[in-house]
Amino acid sequence: MQHHARHRMPAVAAAATFALLPTAALADAPASPSKITFTVGMNEDVDSLNPFVGVQSNFYELMGVTYDQLMDYSARDGTPTPRLAESWSSSPDGLTWTYKIRKGVKWSDGVPLTAADAAYTFNRIIHGETEQVNFASYTSLMTEASAPDPQTLVIKVSKPGSIMNRLIVPILPEHIWKDIDEKSTATFKNEENVVGSGPFILVKRAVGQYVEFRANKNYWGGAPKVDSLVFRVFNNADAEVQALKNGEIDFANNLSSTLFDTLKGVAGITPIHADAGSFNDIGFNTGAATVDGKPIGDGHPALKDPAVRRAVSRAIDRKALVDKVIGGYGRPGSTAIPPTWANYHYEPAQDELQAFDVARANADLDAAGYKRGPDGVRRMPDGTRPLKLRFFARQEQAESQQVGQYVQGWLKQLGIEVDLKVMAEAKLTEVIGNGEFDMFEWGWGVEPDPDFQLSTFTCGQRSTGKPGEYSAGLSDSFYCNKDYDALYQQQKSELSDVRRAAEVKQMQKLLYDDAAYVVTYYYDTLQAYHSDRFTGLVAMPQPGGPLLFQPSAQWSYRTVAPVTAAAKPASASGSGGALLWGAGAVVVVAAGGFLLIRRRRTGTADERE
């Protein structure tokens, strides 16, 4: 599901190439020798181009170059920085927020972009159903959006909330989307004559092959330095890396540790070992139900018991997974907000850790009444149903399947039989939404602000619909805890960063103690690119973040440029600077620079308090 949700991270690969250099053929994708084309590879096709429907990380990458948001997460550290909204402020009671929309911005069809488009976008989400799946965490406090003039957006909220400083929502053209009604939203493809305001304009999608964009030469932030952008689909990670080595592509993303290591020392290629701010997990069916509490699916009842889930957690050797599955490129996991976002990350105390301990896990199951039968497999406390669990690994990623094999072996030591199945991510999303699973392996890319990630564990993100027509929400664990939901609403309306951080950590402790997930590891993104061909790529966060497929940001597409005889490749780390995307220019500000600080203070209520 993006999951990363959602932002769920599928196995994503990226690549870049000059069109004038030898390249592998892209069926029907035009390449002119007079143009510079930046090609980004994906080892899985994008799930949708509809901003209300797509959920996987490559979807967000494409949306980020098609549409602008009111603000960005800064490249420096993930704090809010202006984009379409040049500044914003709140009323003294925090119930009215005013955003000043940049002048002179036009949609790709030439129609002016105004505050009315932003008001339309937010109102559509506020009152929609399909529209809320991706963006309810941003709009749940909102009651109304209006545009008293072309440059002023006013949003009313039911109670104060810091999320109003971080509205990472694509603004859509009202003159296009007003003709797409609520009933059609879920099936609308958004693949032809797409009108956006971002740095690139959609040209064509060839399903399973590529998605092609051309540069928006009239982009308010300055025209991109490449003429076209192509996201190319690779069905084989080895083939993608070979293409990189052969000079057919220039950038590869989310490589396996084995393939990444083969690129070390290759002339002209710079490997990047990046802190992704992401995690992989083992999810449980904690009791599948719809948002109104109606049970659905066929999950094993044992997994409704936190004692069983904690025992499984103690049977997972997280360090072994880091060493053996991802080649040491990561850290053992614990809680749902990665340590990349240190202000919000909760790390359990030593006496709270569900550390690898098979003996302790067996003792805990014995104490909870799950006794072994004559076949060695444990039974429910009433002695009936055996603990035989289905575990779904993702077809698209070998690492997911490896994790499944390790888990199968470890749980056998607990007297739990695991039926390991491999399934395509699209199908797995459907299966999870219907509650027809016991365990699965996936992962999330986490935004700098924790609200979205925390929202995926709320009761209101469970499935909707009726038998045979269930639609998955953002919750893939179906975790539902009233105390957790109350804390979620509390942190959402908290304007003090100190108090909010404490509440966010308390929520993570609840999730950890209840073992809603087993966060297996915080993985590093392994990337490599032809630094002899392209320069200007910017890490996010800095230093050491990814160059592409960043946490809810797409900085490098606006700055990537061909290497010329007069230009040397920029540092891949991008450390020591922060990007501001202003009218007509990209401004790089030294760390701690006055301009960046001043713009933040005039832009957010938090900074003024």
Sequence and secondary structure as in RCSB ss.txt:
>XXXX:A:sequence
MQHHARHRMPAVAAAATFALLPTAALADAPASPSKITFTVGMNEDVDSLNPFVGVQSNFYELMGVTYDQLMDYSA
RDGTPTPRLAESWSSSPDGLTWTYKIRKGVKWSDGVPLTAADAAYTFNRIIHGETEQVNFASYTSLMTEASAPDP
QTLVIKVSKPGSIMNRLIVPILPEHIWKDIDEKSTATFKNEENVVGSGPFILVKRAVGQYVEFRANKNYWGGAPK
VDSLVFRVFNNADAEVQALKNGEIDFANNLSSTLFDTLKGVAGITPIHADAGSFNDIGFNTGAATVDGKPIGDGH
PALKDPAVRRAVSRAIDRKALVDKVIGGYGRPGSTAIPPTWANYHYEPAQDELQAFDVARANADLDAAGYKRGPD
GVRRMPDGTRPLKLRFFARQEQAESQQVGQYVQGWLKQLGIEVDLKVMAEAKLTEVIGNGEFDMFEWGWGVEPDP
DFQLSTFTCGQRSTGKPGEYSAGLSDSFYCNKDYDALYQQQKSELSDVRRAAEVKQMQKLLYDDAAYVVTYYYDT
LQAYHSDRFTGLVAMPQPGGPLLFQPSAQWSYRTVAPVTAAAKPASASGSGGALLWGAGAVVVVAAGGFLLIRRR
RTGTADERE
>XXXX:A:secstr
  BTTTBB          TTS     TT    TTS EEEEEESS  S S TTT  BHHHHHHHHHHS BSEEE T
TTS EEESSEEEEEE TTS EEEEEE TT B TTS B  HHHHHHHHHHHHH STTHHHHHHHHTTEEEEEEEET
TEEEEEESS  GGGG    B   HHHHTTS HHHHTT    SS    SSEEEEEEETTTEEEEEE TT TT   S
SSEEEEEE S HHHHHHHHHTTS SEE S  HHHHHTTTT TTEEEEEEE  EEEEEEE S  BBTT  B S   
GGGGSHHHHHHHHHT  HHHHHHHTSTT EEE  SSS TTSTTT     TTT   S HHHHHHHHHHTT  B TT
S BB TTS SB EEEEEEETT HHHHHHHHHHHHHHHTTT EEEEEEE HHHHHHHHHTT  SEEEEEEE  SSS
HHHHHTTSGGGSBBS TT  B  S SS    HHHHHHHHHHHT   HHHHHHHHHHHHHHHHHHTSEEEEEEEEE
EEEEETTTEE    SSTTT  SSSBTTB THHHH EE  TT     SS TTEEEEEETTEEEEEETT HHHHHHH
HHH HHHH 
